[in-house]
Amino acid sequence: MAKGDSGATQQDIFNKNVSEQAVVNYNNPATSGAIQDKLRNRRDPNIHS
C-alpha cells in the first residue's frame, strides 16, 4: 500500500462524501399492500406461488 493511502488518511474525505449524499426514504408507500395484493392476484401462469 502506498504511503498516505491508509484508511485513517481517507476518513475525512469519506465523511465529506457521505454527508453530501441525498437522504433516501425507505418507508413503504401508503398503499397498505394494495400493489402486492394486485400482483399476487394476477394468476400469472409464469409465476408458481
Order of alpha helices (4+ residues) and beta strands (2+ residues): alpha-alpha
